[in-house]
Amino acid sequence: MKYVIRGNNIEVTEPLHDYVEKKIGRLEKYFDSPPAAEAQILLSVINKEEHRVEVTIPFPGFLVRAEESSRDMYASIDNVVEKLERQIRKYKTKVNRKARQDASNRKDWIEQASTQITSTAVIDEEDDEFEIVKTKRFNLKPMVPEEAILQMDLLGHNFFVFSNANNDEVSIIYKRKDGRYGLIEPE
């Protein structure tokens, strides 16, 4: 795995760089062969009290992303790695469960798991106008709603846009306040 480590308001020293590589490298034990992924790591110091670590790793077939903040950069790194490990274990458990349920569809299901990136809009409070601060474009791979829920949970988002394999339409899955899921489909 390759590592792209950047610092925001912090100098990424050699010991810090080595620590990040060592900790993120632990994720490779979850794969049969070392993945050809490029881990994007952003280390930020927000203020003297908050040290944030954001990690995004596009593995073949799925994307894991996590961020953690604490008063210590090394503690933030440890916490974000734990979060990433939970996401990977959860994904692998669901893939294996799905494979046992329907062995013939396992390969198709893994190939259809796609990486999705959301775009964000925020309200400018001064003049009450909407300002789009980031736009992302991505391919919508067909998947069933259950797979979209898995991808949404892996990304830690509360909604997910996908191409519904059941009807070939763009759909949105979202997490409701009661913890269950909703599906929005076009008419």
C-alpha positions in Angstrom: 0.0 0.0 0.0 1.2 3.5 -0.8 0.8 6.4 1.7 0.2 10.0 0.9 0.6 11.9 4.2 -0.1 15.6 4.3 -0.1 18.0 7.2 -2.4 21.0 7.7 -1.0 23.4 10.3 1.5 20.7 11.4 4.9 19.6 10.1 4.9 15.9 9.3 8.1 14.8 11.0 9.9 11.5 10.2 8.8 9.9 13.4 5.2 10.9 12.9 5.3 9.7 9.2 6.7 6.3 10.3 4.1 6.0 13.1 1.3 6.6 10.5 2.7 4.1 8.1 3.2 1.5 10.8 -0.4 1.9 12.1 -2.2 2.1 8.7 0.0 -0.8 7.5 -1.8 -3.0 10.1 -4.9 -2.9 7.8 -3.0 -5.1 5.2 -3.5 -8.2 7.5 -7.2 -8.3 6.4 -6.3 -9.1 2.8 -4.8 -12.2 1.2 -2.3 -10.1 -0.7 -1.1 -6.5 -0.1 -3.7 -4.2 -1.7 -2.6 -1.9 -4.4 -4.3 1.0 -2.7 -3.1 4.6 -2.0 -4.0 5.7 1.5 -4.7 9.4 1.7 -3.9 10.7 5.2 -4.5 14.3 6.4 -3.1 15.3 9.8 -4.5 18.6 11.0 -4.1 20.8 14.0 -7.4 22.8 14.4 -6.3 24.6 17.5 -4.0 23.6 20.4 -6.6 21.4 21.8 -7.7 19.5 18.7 -5.6 17.2 16.5 -7.5 15.6 13.7 -6.6 12.7 11.4 -8.6 11.9 8.3 -7.9 8.7 6.3 -9.4 7.6 3.0 -8.4 4.3 1.4 -10.0 3.2 -1.9 -9.6 -0.6 -1.7 -10.5 -2.7 -4.8 -14.3 -2.8 -4.7 -15.0 -0.5 -1.7 -13.8 2.6 0.0 -13.1 3.1 3.7 -12.9 6.5 5.3 -12.6 7.6 8.9 -11.7 10.7 10.9 -10.9 11.2 14.5 -10.0 14.1 16.7 -8.4 14.2 20.2 -5.9 16.3 22.2 -3.0 14.2 21.0 -2.0 13.4 17.4 -0.8 9.9 18.2 -4.0 9.1 20.0 -6.0 10.3 17.0 -4.0 8.1 14.7 -4.7 5.1 17.0 -8.4 5.8 17.1 -8.8 6.3 13.4 -7.0 3.0 12.7 -9.4 1.2 15.1 -12.3 2.7 13.3 -11.0 1.6 9.9 -10.4 -1.9 11.2 -14.0 -2.1 12.4 -15.2 -1.0 8.9 -13.1 -3.5 7.1 -14.1 -6.4 9.4 -17.8 -5.4 9.0 -17.4 -5.3 5.3 -15.6 -8.7 5.1 -18.2 -10.3 7.4 -21.1 -9.1 5.2 -19.3 -10.3 2.1 -18.7 -13.7 3.6 -22.3 -13.9 4.9 -23.6 -13.0 1.5 -21.3 -15.5 -0.2 -22.6 -18.3 2.0 -26.2 -17.3 1.2 -25.6 -17.2 -2.5 -22.3 -18.5 -3.6 -23.0 -18.0 -7.3 -23.6 -14.2 -6.9 -20.5 -13.5 -4.6 -18.2 -12.4 -7.4 -20.9 -10.1 -8.9 -21.7 -8.6 -5.5 -18.1 -7.8 -4.7 -17.6 -6.2 -8.2 -20.7 -4.1 -7.8 -19.6 -2.6 -4.5 -18.6 0.9 -5.6 -17.0 3.9 -4.1 -19.3 6.9 -3.8 -18.5 10.4 -2.9 -21.1 12.9 -1.9 -21.2 16.6 -2.8 -21.9 19.1 0.0 -23.9 22.3 0.0 -23.8 24.8 2.9 -25.8 27.9 3.7 -24.0 31.2 3.8 -25.5 32.7 6.9 -24.6 36.3 6.0 -26.7 36.7 2.9 -29.0 33.6 3.2 -27.8 32.3 -0.2 -26.7 28.7 -0.9 -23.1 28.2 -1.7 -21.9 24.9 -3.2 -18.4 24.4 -1.7 -17.5 21.1 -3.3 -18.7 19.1 -6.3 -17.7 15.5 -7.0 -18.4 13.4 -10.0 -18.5 9.6 -10.0 -19.8 6.6 -11.9 -23.0 5.0 -10.6 -22.5 1.2 -10.7 -25.7 -0.8 -10.5 -26.4 -2.4 -7.1 -29.3 -3.5 -5.0 -30.4 -1.4 -2.0 -28.8 -3.7 0.5 -25.4 -3.2 -1.1 -26.0 0.6 -1.1 -26.7 0.4 2.7 -23.4 -1.4 3.2 -21.5 1.2 1.2 -23.3 4.0 3.1 -22.4 2.5 6.4 -18.7 1.9 5.3 -18.4 5.6 4.4 -20.1 6.7 7.6 -22.7 8.8 5.7 -26.4 9.2 6.4 -27.4 8.9 2.7 -26.1 7.3 -0.4 -26.9 7.8 -4.2 -26.7 4.7 -6.4 -28.0 3.1 -9.6 -30.7 0.7 -8.5 -30.1 -2.7 -10.2 -33.8 -3.6 -9.7 -35.2 -0.9 -11.9 -32.1 0.8 -13.6 -33.0 4.2 -12.0 -31.0 6.5 -9.8 -32.1 6.0 -6.2 -31.1 7.3 -2.7 -30.9 5.3 0.4 -30.9 7.1 3.7 -30.7 6.4 7.4 -33.8 7.4 9.4 -33.8 8.9 12.9 -35.2 5.6 14.2 -32.1 3.7 12.9 -33.9 2.0 10.0 -33.4 2.9 6.3 -35.4 4.7 3.7 -35.3 4.4 -0.1 -36.1 7.3 -2.4 -37.0 6.3 -6.0 -38.1 8.4 -9.0 -41.7 8.0 -10.2 
